[in-house]
Amino acid sequence: MTRLDAGATAPAFTLPDADGRSVSLADYAGKRVIVYFYPAALTPGCTTQAVDFTAAINDLGAAGYDVIGISPDEQAKLAQFRERQSVAFPLLSDPAKEVLTAYGAFGEKLLYGKLVEGVIRSTFVVDVDAKGEGTVAVAQYNVRASGHVDKLKRELGVPAGA
């Protein structure tokens, strides 16, 4: 499994959102995007993370950041997740795990002391240039769901009420 570091080229992607619309990294040309990968919609940790990103969406937006969540869930489950939790940003479906793998967010990990293969909860800040090509500014692997968004905001210098 290859992991990305700051300064690496961000793998381009186009994936369907919860409504079946295609969303590409290139759609965010000229912007900074937080792309986070999570294991499964409607589970406790993933819900915490999505709710926290939604609560921070205005502060992040005011500081110039967009947010995208990506999981291997099917679109219908993502739509249910979005509606139940009032998620305020795109949730993208990667059931083939191609984008997850390209970002190093799928592979072997320890789960309750056992080595398993699965989604590695990860967050990337990607600077997308005017041509729609991205460069990884921040790469974080094995993040904790709880408290992650507040920690990320501090690291990015995003003030509350920005």
N, CA and C atoms as an extended XYZ file, in Angstrom:
486
Properties=species:S:1:pos:R:3:atomname:S:1:resname:S:1:resid:I:1 pbc="F F F"
N         0.844       -1.178        0.000 N   MET     1
C         0.000        0.000        0.000 CA  MET     1
C         0.887        1.238        0.000 C   MET     1
N         0.629        2.126       -0.930 N   THR     2
C         1.385        3.364       -1.042 CA  THR     2
C         0.635        4.474       -0.333 C   THR     2
N         1.348        5.177        0.524 N   ARG     3
C         0.750        6.315        1.214 CA  ARG     3
C         1.242        7.598        0.579 C   ARG     3
N         0.399        8.609        0.626 N   LEU     4
C         0.746        9.916        0.076 CA  LEU     4
C         1.321       10.801        1.172 C   LEU     4
N         2.240       11.647        0.794 N   ASP     5
C         2.810       12.628        1.705 CA  ASP     5
C         2.508       14.020        1.176 C   ASP     5
N         2.681       15.024        2.033 N   ALA     6
C         2.526       16.405        1.590 CA  ALA     6
C         3.475       16.649        0.422 C   ALA     6
N         2.974       17.336       -0.596 N   GLY     7
C         3.757       17.624       -1.786 CA  GLY     7
C         3.507       16.649       -2.923 C   GLY     7
N         2.879       15.506       -2.619 N   ALA     8
C         2.579       14.508       -3.655 CA  ALA     8
C         1.437       14.993       -4.549 C   ALA     8
N         1.417       14.472       -5.759 N   THR     9
C         0.286       14.734       -6.642 CA  THR     9
C        -0.919       13.985       -6.103 C   THR     9
N        -2.028       14.684       -5.950 N   ALA    10
C        -3.263       14.055       -5.478 CA  ALA    10
C        -3.886       13.280       -6.637 C   ALA    10
N        -4.185       12.000       -6.434 N   PRO    11
C        -4.817       11.245       -7.518 CA  PRO    11
C        -6.142       11.879       -7.946 C   PRO    11
N        -6.291       12.057       -9.251 N   ALA    12
C        -7.551       12.586       -9.784 CA  ALA    12
C        -8.647       11.545       -9.583 C   ALA    12
N        -9.874       12.002       -9.447 N   PHE    13
C       -10.984       11.053       -9.326 CA  PHE    13
C       -12.275       11.670       -9.838 C   PHE    13
N       -13.168       10.792      -10.228 N   THR    14
C       -14.556       11.136      -10.533 CA  THR    14
C       -15.386       10.003       -9.961 C   THR    14
N       -16.275       10.345       -9.032 N   LEU    15
C       -17.116        9.356       -8.361 CA  LEU    15
C       -18.543        9.890       -8.273 C   LEU    15
N       -19.522        8.985       -8.157 N   PRO    16
C       -20.897        9.447       -7.982 CA  PRO    16
C       -21.162        9.884       -6.540 C   PRO    16
N       -21.993       10.926       -6.415 N   ASP    17
C       -22.411       11.331       -5.080 CA  ASP    17
C       -23.671       10.554       -4.701 C   ASP    17
N       -24.265       10.918       -3.598 N   ALA    18
C       -25.433       10.195       -3.091 CA  ALA    18
C       -26.617       10.242       -4.056 C   ALA    18
N       -26.631       11.241       -4.946 N   ASP    19
C       -27.716       11.374       -5.910 CA  ASP    19
C       -27.344       10.887       -7.307 C   ASP    19
N       -26.151       10.280       -7.440 N   GLY    20
C       -25.728        9.746       -8.726 CA  GLY    20
C       -25.033       10.748       -9.625 C   GLY    20
N       -24.858       11.992       -9.149 N   ARG    21
C       -24.131       12.989       -9.944 CA  ARG    21
C       -22.636       12.746       -9.816 C   ARG    21
N       -21.924       12.888      -10.929 N   SER    22
C       -20.470       12.714      -10.913 CA  SER    22
C       -19.803       13.935      -10.300 C   SER    22
N       -18.869       13.667       -9.395 N   VAL    23
C       -18.081       14.721       -8.756 CA  VAL    23
C       -16.615       14.376       -8.985 C   VAL    23
N       -15.866       15.360       -9.484 N   SER    24
C       -14.444       15.167       -9.757 CA  SER    24
C       -13.613       16.104       -8.909 C   SER    24
N       -12.393       15.696       -8.624 N   LEU    25
C       -11.464       16.596       -7.950 CA  LEU    25
C       -11.293       17.860       -8.798 C   LEU    25
N       -11.271       17.691      -10.114 N   ALA    26
C       -11.095       18.825      -11.032 CA  ALA    26
C       -12.230       19.845      -10.931 C   ALA    26
N       -13.389       19.442      -10.409 N   ASP    27
C       -14.506       20.369      -10.216 CA  ASP    27
C       -14.136       21.476       -9.223 C   ASP    27
N       -13.111       21.246       -8.433 N   TYR    28
C       -12.701       22.182       -7.389 CA  TYR    28
C       -11.477       23.005       -7.809 C   TYR    28
N       -11.313       23.188       -9.114 N   ALA    29
C       -10.167       23.946       -9.637 CA  ALA    29
C       -10.056       25.297       -8.936 C   ALA    29
N        -8.841       25.614       -8.493 N   GLY    30
C        -8.577       26.874       -7.823 CA  GLY    30
C        -8.978       26.901       -6.358 C   GLY    30
N        -9.327       25.742       -5.797 N   LYS    31
C        -9.801       25.696       -4.409 CA  LYS    31
C        -8.947       24.761       -3.561 C   LYS    31
N        -9.173       24.837       -2.263 N   ARG    32
C        -8.577       23.898       -1.311 CA  ARG    32
C        -9.695       22.979       -0.830 C   ARG    32
N        -9.432       21.692       -0.884 N   VAL    33
C       -10.466       20.711       -0.560 CA  VAL    33
C        -9.969       19.752        0.510 C   VAL    33
N       -10.795       19.555        1.511 N   ILE    34
C       -10.540       18.511        2.505 CA  ILE    34
C       -11.241       17.264        1.994 C   ILE    34
N       -10.459       16.248        1.670 N   VAL    35
C       -11.001       14.970        1.202 CA  VAL    35
C       -10.765       13.972        2.320 C   VAL    35
N       -11.856       13.456        2.888 N   TYR    36
C       -11.670       12.483        3.966 CA  TYR    36
C       -12.323       11.163        3.601 C   TYR    36
N       -11.669       10.094        4.026 N   PHE    37
C       -12.111        8.733        3.745 CA  PHE    37
C       -12.559        8.095        5.048 C   PHE    37
N       -13.722        7.463        5.010 N   TYR    38
C       -14.279        6.846        6.211 CA  TYR    38
C       -14.814        5.455        5.869 C   TYR    38
N       -14.829        4.549        6.857 N   PRO    39
C       -15.177        3.151        6.574 CA  PRO    39
C       -16.620        2.874        6.161 C   PRO    39
N       -17.610        3.437        6.884 N   ALA    40
C       -18.986        3.042        6.596 CA  ALA    40
C       -19.982        4.062        7.132 C   ALA    40
N       -20.877        4.506        6.262 N   ALA    41
C       -21.938        5.416        6.668 CA  ALA    41
C       -22.836        4.747        7.699 C   ALA    41
N       -23.446        5.578        8.522 N   LEU    42
C       -24.420        5.134        9.530 CA  LEU    42
C       -23.803        4.301       10.650 C   LEU    42
N       -22.500        4.397       10.843 N   THR    43
C       -21.847        3.745       11.983 CA  THR    43
C       -21.415        4.846       12.947 C   THR    43
N       -21.202        4.518       14.212 N   PRO    44
C       -20.959        5.569       15.208 CA  PRO    44
C       -19.785        6.502       14.904 C   PRO    44
N       -18.603        5.964       14.621 N   GLY    45
C       -17.442        6.816       14.367 CA  GLY    45
C       -17.605        7.662       13.121 C   GLY    45
N       -18.131        7.070       12.080 N   CYS    46
C       -18.299        7.798       10.818 CA  CYS    46
C       -19.374        8.876       10.946 C   CYS    46
N       -20.395        8.595       11.745 N   THR    47
C       -21.425        9.594       12.008 CA  THR    47
C       -20.834       10.770       12.773 C   THR    47
N       -20.033       10.477       13.791 N   THR    48
C       -19.377       11.544       14.561 CA  THR    48
C       -18.580       12.441       13.635 C   THR    48
N       -17.796       11.845       12.758 N   GLN    49
C       -16.947       12.620       11.865 CA  GLN    49
C       -17.780       13.474       10.903 C   GLN    49
N       -18.818       12.899       10.315 N   ALA    50
C       -19.655       13.645        9.367 CA  ALA    50
C       -20.395       14.787       10.061 C   ALA    50
N       -20.907       14.525       11.251 N   VAL    51
C       -21.604       15.563       12.015 CA  VAL    51
C       -20.632       16.686       12.381 C   VAL    51
N       -19.411       16.332       12.778 N   ASP    52
C       -18.411       17.338       13.132 CA  ASP    52
C       -17.997       18.173       11.921 C   ASP    52
N       -17.814       17.546       10.755 N   PHE    53
C       -17.483       18.314        9.553 CA  PHE    53
C       -18.651       19.232        9.180 C   PHE    53
N       -19.887       18.745        9.321 N   THR    54
C       -21.058       19.569        9.017 CA  THR    54
C       -21.131       20.768        9.960 C   THR    54
N       -20.860       20.541       11.250 N   ALA    55
C       -20.882       21.642       12.221 CA  ALA    55
C       -19.808       22.681       11.916 C   ALA    55
N       -18.715       22.246       11.309 N   ALA    56
C       -17.592       23.147       11.020 CA  ALA    56
C       -17.622       23.710        9.606 C   ALA    56
N       -18.633       23.348        8.815 N   ILE    57
C       -18.623       23.683        7.393 CA  ILE    57
C       -18.560       25.192        7.144 C   ILE    57
N       -19.231       25.993        7.958 N   ASN    58
C       -19.192       27.448        7.752 CA  ASN    58
C       -17.808       28.007        8.061 C   ASN    58
N       -17.194       27.563        9.166 N   ASP    59
C       -15.842       28.016        9.511 CA  ASP    59
C       -14.851       27.593        8.436 C   ASP    59
N       -14.959       26.332        7.987 N   LEU    60
C       -14.041       25.839        6.957 CA  LEU    60
C       -14.244       26.596        5.647 C   LEU    60
N       -15.507       26.808        5.282 N   GLY    61
C       -15.808       27.528        4.048 CA  GLY    61
C       -15.296       28.957        4.078 C   GLY    61
N       -15.467       29.627        5.222 N   ALA    62
C       -14.998       31.006        5.358 CA  ALA    62
C       -13.474       31.087        5.234 C   ALA    62
N       -12.805       30.000        5.613 N   ALA    63
C       -11.341       29.951        5.507 CA  ALA    63
C       -10.880       29.431        4.142 C   ALA    63
N       -11.845       29.153        3.253 N   GLY    64
C       -11.495       28.755        1.891 CA  GLY    64
C       -11.419       27.269        1.625 C   GLY    64
N       -12.011       26.447        2.506 N   TYR    65
C       -11.956       25.001        2.329 CA  TYR    65
C       -13.329       24.438        1.983 C   TYR    65
N       -13.354       23.524        1.010 N   ASP    66
C       -14.517       22.696        0.735 CA  ASP    66
C       -14.252       21.332        1.357 C   ASP    66
N       -15.297       20.525        1.534 N   VAL    67
C       -15.171       19.207        2.147 CA  VAL    67
C       -15.848       18.172        1.257 C   VAL    67
N       -15.193       17.008        1.123 N   ILE    68
C       -15.744       15.847        0.418 CA  ILE    68
C       -15.488       14.625        1.287 C   ILE    68
N       -16.507       13.795        1.491 N   GLY    69
C       -16.344       12.526        2.194 CA  GLY    69
C       -16.444       11.385        1.195 C   GLY    69
N       -15.571       10.386        1.320 N   ILE    70
C       -15.575        9.235        0.405 CA  ILE    70
C       -15.556        7.947        1.209 C   ILE    70
N       -16.444        7.020        0.841 N   SER    71
C       -16.489        5.700        1.478 CA  SER    71
C       -16.843        4.656        0.417 C   SER    71
N       -16.714        3.379        0.780 N   PRO    72
C       -17.101        2.344       -0.179 CA  PRO    72
C       -18.610        2.079       -0.218 C   PRO    72
N       -19.390        2.856        0.502 N   ASP    73
C       -20.841        2.646        0.551 CA  ASP    73
C       -21.509        2.918       -0.790 C   ASP    73
N       -22.618        2.242       -1.012 N   GLU    74
C       -23.433        2.465       -2.208 CA  GLU    74
C       -24.157        3.809       -2.074 C   GLU    74
N       -24.571        4.366       -3.197 N   GLN    75
C       -25.204        5.684       -3.221 CA  GLN    75
C       -26.455        5.765       -2.340 C   GLN    75
N       -27.286        4.749       -2.350 N   ALA    76
C       -28.525        4.782       -1.561 CA  ALA    76
C       -28.223        4.914       -0.063 C   ALA    76
N       -27.196        4.225        0.394 N   LYS    77
C       -26.826        4.319        1.804 CA  LYS    77
C       -26.285        5.711        2.120 C   LYS    77
N       -25.533        6.281        1.186 N   LEU    78
C       -25.013        7.638        1.386 CA  LEU    78
C       -26.161        8.647        1.443 C   LEU    78
N       -27.166        8.475        0.610 N   ALA    79
C       -28.324        9.377        0.623 CA  ALA    79
C       -29.046        9.285        1.974 C   ALA    79
N       -29.201        8.079        2.466 N   GLN    80
C       -29.838        7.873        3.777 CA  GLN    80
C       -29.004        8.535        4.878 C   GLN    80
N       -27.710        8.356        4.823 N   PHE    81
C       -26.781        8.950        5.797 CA  PHE    81
C       -26.887       10.480        5.753 C   PHE    81
N       -26.846       11.034        4.546 N   ARG    82
C       -26.933       12.485        4.379 CA  ARG    82
C       -28.221       13.030        4.979 C   ARG    82
N       -29.332       12.360        4.679 N   GLU    83
C       -30.627       12.835        5.178 CA  GLU    83
C       -30.726       12.701        6.697 C   GLU    83
N       -30.321       11.572        7.234 N   ARG    84
C       -30.414       11.335        8.675 CA  ARG    84
C       -29.570       12.296        9.488 C   ARG    84
N       -28.383       12.610        8.971 N   GLN    85
C       -27.430       13.439        9.731 CA  GLN    85
C       -27.320       14.874        9.210 C   GLN    85
N       -28.142       15.231        8.215 N   SER    86
C       -28.106       16.572        7.621 CA  SER    86
C       -26.698       16.958        7.177 C   SER    86
N       -26.021       16.021        6.519 N   VAL    87
C       -24.657       16.252        6.047 CA  VAL    87
C       -24.680       17.352        4.984 C   VAL    87
N       -23.799       18.344        5.149 N   ALA    88
C       -23.838       19.549        4.323 CA  ALA    88
C       -22.733       19.609        3.264 C   ALA    88
N       -22.245       18.463        2.834 N   PHE    89
C       -21.189       18.426        1.816 CA  PHE    89
C       -21.344       17.120        1.044 C   PHE    89
N       -20.691       16.998       -0.118 N   PRO    90
C       -20.852       15.789       -0.930 CA  PRO    90
C       -20.265       14.537       -0.270 C   PRO    90
N       -21.042       13.470       -0.345 N   LEU    91
C       -20.589       12.139        0.070 CA  LEU    91
C       -20.477       11.315       -1.204 C   LEU    91
N       -19.285       10.793       -1.477 N   LEU    92
C       -19.042       10.077       -2.727 CA  LEU    92
C       -18.899        8.586       -2.484 C   LEU    92
N       -19.343        7.816       -3.464 N   SER    93
C       -19.370        6.358       -3.392 CA  SER    93
C       -18.217        5.747       -4.192 C   SER    93
N       -17.413        4.925       -3.515 N   ASP    94
C       -16.269        4.248       -4.155 CA  ASP    94
C       -16.306        2.756       -3.806 C   ASP    94
N       -17.357        2.040       -4.254 N   PRO    95
C       -17.476        0.624       -3.881 CA  PRO    95
C       -16.344       -0.252       -4.416 C   PRO    95
N       -15.716        0.149       -5.516 N   ALA    96
C       -14.593       -0.621       -6.062 CA  ALA    96
C       -13.296       -0.314       -5.313 C   ALA    96
N       -13.347        0.694       -4.448 N   LYS    97
C       -12.207        1.093       -3.598 CA  LYS    97
C       -11.001        1.566       -4.407 C   LYS    97
N       -11.225        2.019       -5.625 N   GLU    98
C       -10.118        2.476       -6.474 CA  GLU    98
C        -9.518        3.782       -5.968 C   GLU    98
N       -10.360        4.734       -5.605 N   VAL    99
C        -9.859        6.013       -5.113 CA  VAL    99
C        -9.301        5.834       -3.703 C   VAL    99
N        -9.997        5.063       -2.889 N   LEU   100
C        -9.487        4.742       -1.550 CA  LEU   100
C        -8.070        4.183       -1.649 C   LEU   100
N        -7.856        3.250       -2.552 N   THR   101
C        -6.552        2.622       -2.719 CA  THR   101
C        -5.527        3.625       -3.253 C   THR   101
N        -5.933        4.457       -4.217 N   ALA   102
C        -5.015        5.434       -4.796 CA  ALA   102
C        -4.489        6.420       -3.745 C   ALA   102
N        -5.305        6.706       -2.737 N   TYR   103
C        -4.895        7.626       -1.674 CA  TYR   103
C        -4.248        6.889       -0.491 C   TYR   103
N        -4.127        5.570       -0.597 N   GLY   104
C        -3.537        4.807        0.503 CA  GLY   104
C        -4.474        4.663        1.682 C   GLY   104
N        -5.765        4.845        1.429 N   ALA   105
C        -6.768        4.800        2.496 CA  ALA   105
C        -7.489        3.452        2.560 C   ALA   105
N        -6.962        2.457        1.861 N   PHE   106
C        -7.505        1.099        1.944 CA  PHE   106
C        -6.332        0.142        1.988 C   PHE   106
N        -6.364       -0.770        2.937 N   GLY   107
C        -5.278       -1.742        3.057 CA  GLY   107
C        -5.289       -2.389        4.423 C   GLY   107
N        -4.150       -2.936        4.794 N   GLU   108
C        -4.051       -3.615        6.086 CA  GLU   108
C        -4.017       -2.611        7.224 C   GLU   108
N        -4.746       -2.957        8.278 N   LYS   109
C        -4.772       -2.115        9.468 CA  LYS   109
C        -5.056       -3.006       10.672 C   LYS   109
N        -4.737       -2.496       11.834 N   LEU   110
C        -5.056       -3.209       13.070 CA  LEU   110
C        -6.442       -2.812       13.522 C   LEU   110
N        -7.264       -3.803       13.796 N   LEU   111
C        -8.613       -3.573       14.300 CA  LEU   111
C        -8.810       -4.483       15.499 C   LEU   111
N        -8.885       -3.873       16.667 N   TYR   112
C        -9.016       -4.632       17.918 CA  TYR   112
C        -7.919       -5.683       18.046 C   TYR   112
N        -6.702       -5.279       17.668 N   GLY   113
C        -5.541       -6.150       17.834 CA  GLY   113
C        -5.335       -7.169       16.729 C   GLY   113
N        -6.235       -7.205       15.737 N   LYS   114
C        -6.097       -8.152       14.626 CA  LYS   114
C        -5.771       -7.394       13.352 C   LYS   114
N        -4.927       -7.991       12.520 N   LEU   115
C        -4.591       -7.398       11.234 CA  LEU   115
C        -5.707       -7.744       10.243 C   LEU   115
N        -6.350       -6.710        9.710 N   VAL   116
C        -7.445       -6.896        8.759 CA  VAL   116
C        -7.223       -5.971        7.570 C   VAL   116
N        -7.953       -6.215        6.498 N   GLU   117
C        -7.920       -5.322        5.352 CA  GLU   117
C        -9.192       -4.491        5.368 C   GLU   117
N        -9.054       -3.180        5.235 N   GLY   118
C       -10.229       -2.328        5.265 CA  GLY   118
C        -9.881       -0.882        5.005 C   GLY   118
N       -10.875       -0.025        5.198 N   VAL   119
C       -10.693        1.412        5.008 CA  VAL   119
C        -9.902        1.962        6.186 C   VAL   119
N        -8.888        2.744        5.875 N   ILE   120
C        -8.070        3.418        6.880 CA  ILE   120
C        -8.586        4.854        6.960 C   ILE   120
N        -9.171        5.194        8.101 N   ARG   121
C        -9.740        6.539        8.261 CA  ARG   121
C        -8.620        7.558        8.028 C   ARG   121
N        -8.777        8.368        6.979 N   SER   122
C        -7.712        9.260        6.528 CA  SER   122
C        -8.292       10.593        6.072 C   SER   122
N        -7.469       11.630        6.178 N   THR   123
C        -7.889       12.969        5.745 CA  THR   123
C        -6.745       13.618        4.970 C   THR   123
N        -7.121       14.284        3.892 N   PHE   124
C        -6.164       14.986        3.041 CA  PHE   124
C        -6.663       16.397        2.789 C   PHE   124
N        -5.751       17.326        2.791 N   VAL   125
C        -6.056       18.668        2.314 CA  VAL   125
C        -5.363       18.768        0.966 C   VAL   125
N        -6.159       19.057       -0.054 N   VAL   126
C        -5.649       19.088       -1.427 CA  VAL   126
C        -5.813       20.496       -1.995 C   VAL   126
N        -4.718       21.041       -2.494 N   ASP   127
C        -4.751       22.314       -3.213 CA  ASP   127
C        -4.947       21.971       -4.683 C   ASP   127
N        -6.066       22.415       -5.245 N   VAL   128
C        -6.376       22.112       -6.642 CA  VAL   128
C        -6.062       23.367       -7.470 C   VAL   128
N        -5.186       23.200       -8.459 N   ASP   129
C        -4.791       24.360       -9.264 CA  ASP   129
C        -5.864       24.718      -10.290 C   ASP   129
N        -5.614       25.774      -11.056 N   ALA   130
C        -6.587       26.267      -12.023 CA  ALA   130
C        -6.919       25.242      -13.106 C   ALA   130
N        -6.001       24.298      -13.349 N   LYS   131
C        -6.235       23.251      -14.354 CA  LYS   131
C        -6.998       22.064      -13.770 C   LYS   131
N        -7.241       22.081      -12.452 N   GLY   132
C        -7.958       20.985      -11.814 CA  GLY   132
C        -7.069       19.861      -11.319 C   GLY   132
N        -5.763       20.108      -11.283 N   GLU   133
C        -4.823       19.101      -10.781 CA  GLU   133
C        -4.495       19.414       -9.333 C   GLU   133
N        -4.479       18.364       -8.496 N   GLY   134
C        -4.309       18.579       -7.069 CA  GLY   134
C        -2.939       18.204       -6.543 C   GLY   134
N        -2.535       18.932       -5.510 N   THR   135
C        -1.321       18.639       -4.757 CA  THR   135
C        -1.711       18.451       -3.305 C   THR   135
N        -1.219       17.377       -2.696 N   VAL   136
C        -1.526       17.105       -1.294 CA  VAL   136
C        -0.765       18.108       -0.428 C   VAL   136
N        -1.511       18.864        0.379 N   ALA   137
C        -0.898       19.806        1.321 CA  ALA   137
C        -0.753       19.157        2.697 C   ALA   137
N        -1.729       18.320        3.060 N   VAL   138
C        -1.732       17.618        4.349 CA  VAL   138
C        -2.217       16.200        4.096 C   VAL   138
N        -1.526       15.216        4.674 N   ALA   139
C        -1.954       13.810        4.594 CA  ALA   139
C        -1.948       13.237        6.005 C   ALA   139
N        -3.094       12.754        6.457 N   GLN   140
C        -3.213       12.186        7.800 CA  GLN   140
C        -3.873       10.817        7.694 C   GLN   140
N        -3.208        9.814        8.245 N   TYR   141
C        -3.729        8.447        8.237 CA  TYR   141
C        -4.047        8.007        9.662 C   TYR   141
N        -4.975        7.044        9.772 N   ASN   142
C        -5.365        6.472       11.063 CA  ASN   142
C        -5.829        7.554       12.033 C   ASN   142
N        -6.631        8.484       11.525 N   VAL   143
C        -7.139        9.541       12.398 CA  VAL   143
C        -8.262        8.993       13.276 C   VAL   143
N        -8.450        9.620       14.405 N   ARG   144
C        -9.549        9.259       15.297 CA  ARG   144
C       -10.778       10.045       14.855 C   ARG   144
N       -11.927        9.401       14.867 N   ALA   145
C       -13.155       10.084       14.449 CA  ALA   145
C       -13.500       11.216       15.412 C   ALA   145
N       -13.441       10.938       16.679 N   SER   146
C       -13.822       11.909       17.690 CA  SER   146
C       -12.724       12.964       17.865 C   SER   146
N       -13.096       14.219       17.738 N   GLY   147
C       -12.154       15.313       17.930 CA  GLY   147
C       -11.291       15.636       16.716 C   GLY   147
N       -11.394       14.843       15.668 N   HIS   148
C       -10.530       15.031       14.499 CA  HIS   148
C       -10.753       16.379       13.806 C   HIS   148
N       -12.011       16.753       13.619 N   VAL   149
C       -12.296       17.979       12.872 CA  VAL   149
C       -11.774       19.200       13.631 C   VAL   149
N       -11.976       19.253       14.931 N   ASP   150
C       -11.454       20.378       15.714 CA  ASP   150
C        -9.928       20.429       15.644 C   ASP   150
N        -9.302       19.273       15.727 N   LYS   151
C        -7.835       19.208       15.635 CA  LYS   151
C        -7.368       19.695       14.255 C   LYS   151
N        -8.048       19.252       13.209 N   LEU   152
C        -7.694       19.672       11.849 CA  LEU   152
C        -7.853       21.190       11.701 C   LEU   152
N        -8.952       21.728       12.216 N   LYS   153
C        -9.161       23.179       12.146 CA  LYS   153
C        -8.010       23.926       12.826 C   LYS   153
N        -7.591       23.451       13.987 N   ARG   154
C        -6.465       24.093       14.684 CA  ARG   154
C        -5.197       24.016       13.840 C   ARG   154
N        -4.929       22.834       13.271 N   GLU   155
C        -3.721       22.655       12.459 CA  GLU   155
C        -3.732       23.537       11.213 C   GLU   155
N        -4.918       23.781       10.665 N   LEU   156
C        -5.039       24.612        9.465 CA  LEU   156
C        -5.171       26.100        9.807 C   LEU   156
N        -5.249       26.393       11.092 N   GLY   157
C        -5.385       27.788       11.517 CA  GLY   157
C        -6.758       28.368       11.234 C   GLY   157
N        -7.788       27.503       11.247 N   VAL   158
C        -9.153       27.953       10.983 CA  VAL   158
C        -9.795       28.349       12.313 C   VAL   158
N       -10.075       29.632       12.498 N   PRO   159
C       -10.695       30.052       13.758 CA  PRO   159
C       -12.181       29.704       13.798 C   PRO   159
N       -12.695       29.530       15.001 N   ALA   160
C       -14.140       29.350       15.159 CA  ALA   160
C       -14.799       30.652       14.743 C   ALA   160
N       -15.898       30.540       14.036 N   GLY   161
C       -16.602       31.735       13.585 CA  GLY   161
C       -15.821       32.521       12.545 C   GLY   161
N       -14.993       31.759       11.759 N   ALA   162
C       -14.137       32.426       10.745 CA  ALA   162
C       -14.982       33.152        9.722 C   ALA   162
